[in-house]
Amino acid sequence: MAKKKVLSPKKHRSAEERISELEAQIREVKDRAKLRELKKSVSVRRTLSIVKSIDKGMAEALEEDNSPLRHALADARRAIQGYAVHAGVPIPKGKMPRGRRPSRE
């Protein structure tokens, strides 16, 4: 015969705690709705695809050991990222180049 799990007694929360939890849930739902509306915009969708393409280009430049190209793409990504943060559009985190910028010859 299988043993039944013993449930711990539930903690009673105060009304203020429950209200604050529900308000947090409401904020999350509103944020998701705002994000859905933003993603319906053609320009925002294209911007996200551009960021993904820049990330792919940076990865390929890393494989080819092309540091100047990688830094140039990172500069472009930073400019787009500035807009996205201001507009509230989350963009994926990319692998940015580290270290010194190569000198231009």
C-alpha positions in Angstrom: 0.0 0.0 0.0 1.4 3.4 -1.0 1.9 6.0 1.7 0.0 9.2 1.4 2.0 12.4 1.5 1.5 14.4 4.7 0.8 18.0 3.8 2.2 20.7 6.0 -0.4 23.0 7.5 -0.9 26.1 5.4 0.3 29.4 6.6 -2.3 32.1 7.0 -1.4 35.2 5.1 -2.6 38.6 6.1 -4.8 40.6 3.8 -2.0 43.0 3.0 0.3 40.1 1.9 -2.4 38.6 -0.4 -3.1 42.1 -1.9 0.6 42.7 -2.6 0.9 39.3 -4.3 -2.1 39.9 -6.4 -0.9 43.4 -7.4 2.4 41.8 -8.4 0.5 39.3 -10.6 -1.5 42.1 -12.2 1.7 44.0 -13.0 3.2 40.8 -14.6 0.0 40.4 -16.8 0.1 44.0 -17.9 3.8 43.8 -18.7 3.2 40.6 -20.8 0.3 42.3 -22.6 2.5 45.4 -23.4 5.2 43.1 -24.7 2.8 41.3 -27.0 1.6 44.6 -28.4 5.2 45.7 -29.0 6.0 42.4 -30.8 3.1 43.0 -33.2 5.0 46.0 -34.6 6.8 45.1 -37.8 9.7 47.4 -37.0 10.2 45.8 -33.6 10.1 42.3 -35.1 12.7 43.4 -37.8 14.8 44.9 -35.1 14.9 41.7 -33.1 15.8 39.8 -36.3 18.6 42.3 -37.0 20.0 41.8 -33.5 19.9 38.0 -34.0 21.7 38.4 -37.4 24.4 40.7 -35.7 24.9 38.0 -33.1 25.4 35.4 -35.8 27.8 37.7 -37.6 29.8 38.2 -34.4 30.0 34.5 -33.8 31.3 33.9 -37.3 33.8 36.8 -37.0 35.0 35.1 -33.8 35.5 31.8 -35.6 37.4 33.6 -38.4 39.4 35.6 -35.8 38.2 38.9 -37.4 38.4 41.1 -34.4 37.8 44.5 -36.2 34.6 43.2 -37.7 33.4 41.8 -34.4 33.9 45.1 -32.6 32.1 47.0 -35.4 29.1 44.6 -35.1 29.2 45.0 -31.4 29.0 48.8 -31.8 25.9 48.4 -34.0 24.3 46.1 -31.5 24.9 48.5 -28.6 23.1 51.3 -30.6 20.1 49.1 -31.2 20.2 47.8 -27.6 19.9 51.4 -26.4 16.7 51.9 -28.3 15.3 48.6 -27.2 15.9 49.3 -23.5 14.2 52.7 -23.9 11.3 51.2 -25.7 10.9 48.3 -23.3 11.7 45.6 -25.8 13.8 42.7 -24.3 16.6 41.6 -26.6 18.6 38.4 -26.1 22.0 38.8 -24.4 24.8 38.5 -26.9 28.5 37.6 -26.6 30.2 40.9 -26.8 33.9 41.1 -27.6 36.1 41.6 -24.6 39.5 43.1 -24.4 41.2 45.8 -26.3 39.8 47.2 -29.5 42.1 46.5 -32.4 43.9 49.5 -33.8 42.9 50.7 -37.3 45.7 50.4 -39.8 
